[in-house]
């Protein structure tokens, strides 16, 4: 049914940059990025709603930027000044819309691996 296709992960040296992309197959109310590092629980990285309001976890403020293209229901995560601690599987999340355009169900992408070498 609803599909979220994430891409953009890879291997990068500390201090480098990557841009993650995620395209949802349906219209969304809000989108977000989460990540899970080995030995840690999944944690929220950044969110953006349909008005463009963003929120960031403290550990990425000033380094990461989340943006959204509503027409394509695509969210981006520009990651700069990457650190080895950022190594994790990054998951795209989307909250769908109901028939009336209100917030609906949550959907998850398959995850994309980001590895930052020191």
C-alpha positions as CSV (number, residue, x, y, z in Angstrom):
1,X,0.0,0.0,0.0
2,X,1.8,3.1,1.3
3,X,5.5,3.0,0.4
4,X,8.4,5.1,1.7
5,X,11.5,4.8,-0.4
6,X,14.6,6.1,1.3
7,X,18.0,6.7,-0.3
8,X,21.2,8.7,0.1
9,X,23.1,6.7,2.7
10,X,26.6,5.7,2.3
11,X,30.1,5.9,3.7
12,X,31.6,9.3,4.4
13,X,34.7,10.6,6.3
14,X,34.2,12.6,9.5
15,X,33.4,16.2,8.7
16,X,31.8,15.3,5.4
17,X,28.2,15.6,4.2
18,X,25.4,13.4,2.9
19,X,21.9,14.1,1.8
20,X,19.1,11.6,2.5
21,X,15.9,11.5,0.5
22,X,12.6,9.8,1.1
23,X,9.6,9.7,-1.2
24,X,6.2,8.8,0.0
25,X,3.6,7.3,-2.3
26,X,0.7,9.3,-0.7
27,X,0.1,12.7,0.6
28,X,1.5,13.3,4.1
29,X,0.7,15.5,7.0
30,X,4.2,15.5,8.4
31,X,7.5,13.6,7.8
32,X,10.5,12.8,10.0
33,X,13.8,11.1,10.2
34,X,14.8,8.7,12.9
35,X,17.9,6.7,13.4
36,X,19.1,3.6,15.3
37,X,22.8,3.1,16.1
38,X,24.1,-0.3,17.2
39,X,23.4,-0.9,20.9
40,X,21.0,2.0,21.1
41,X,17.3,2.5,20.8
42,X,15.7,4.3,17.9
43,X,15.8,8.1,18.3
44,X,14.2,11.0,16.7
45,X,16.5,13.2,14.5
46,X,14.2,15.8,12.9
47,X,10.6,16.5,11.9
48,X,8.8,18.7,9.5
49,X,5.1,19.4,9.1
50,X,3.1,20.4,6.1
51,X,3.5,24.1,7.0
52,X,7.3,23.8,7.0
53,X,7.8,23.9,10.8
54,X,10.8,21.9,11.8
55,X,12.1,20.4,15.0
56,X,15.6,18.9,15.6
57,X,17.2,16.7,18.2
58,X,19.8,18.6,20.2
59,X,22.6,16.4,18.9
60,X,22.1,17.5,15.3
61,X,21.2,21.2,15.7
62,X,23.4,23.4,13.5
63,X,24.5,20.4,11.5
64,X,21.5,18.8,9.9
65,X,18.6,20.4,7.9
66,X,15.3,18.8,7.2
67,X,13.2,20.0,4.2
68,X,10.1,18.8,2.4
69,X,8.8,19.0,-1.1
70,X,5.0,18.7,-0.7
71,X,4.2,18.2,-4.3
72,X,6.2,15.0,-4.4
73,X,5.8,14.1,-0.8
74,X,9.5,14.0,-0.5
75,X,11.6,14.8,2.5
76,X,15.3,15.5,2.6
77,X,17.9,15.4,5.4
78,X,21.0,17.4,4.6
79,X,23.7,16.2,7.0
80,X,26.8,18.3,7.4
81,X,29.8,18.1,9.7
82,X,29.2,14.4,10.2
83,X,30.7,12.6,13.2
84,X,31.4,8.9,13.7
85,X,28.7,9.1,16.4
86,X,26.2,9.7,13.6
87,X,26.7,6.2,12.2
88,X,23.3,4.5,12.2
89,X,20.5,3.2,10.1
90,X,18.3,6.2,9.3
91,X,14.6,5.7,8.9
92,X,12.1,7.9,7.1
93,X,8.8,8.3,8.8
94,X,5.6,9.8,7.4
95,X,2.2,10.6,9.0
96,X,-0.5,10.2,6.4
97,X,-3.7,12.2,6.1
98,X,-7.3,11.2,6.7
99,X,-10.1,11.7,4.2
100,X,-10.5,15.1,5.7
101,X,-6.9,16.0,5.6
102,X,-6.2,15.5,9.3
103,X,-3.2,13.6,10.7
104,X,-3.6,9.9,10.0
105,X,-1.5,6.7,10.3
106,X,2.3,6.4,10.6
107,X,4.4,4.7,7.9
108,X,8.0,3.7,7.9
109,X,10.7,3.4,5.3
110,X,13.1,0.5,5.1
111,X,16.1,2.4,6.4
112,X,19.3,3.5,4.8
113,X,22.8,3.0,6.3
114,X,25.0,6.0,7.1
115,X,28.5,5.2,8.1
116,X,31.0,7.9,9.2
117,X,34.6,7.0,9.5
118,X,37.1,8.8,11.7
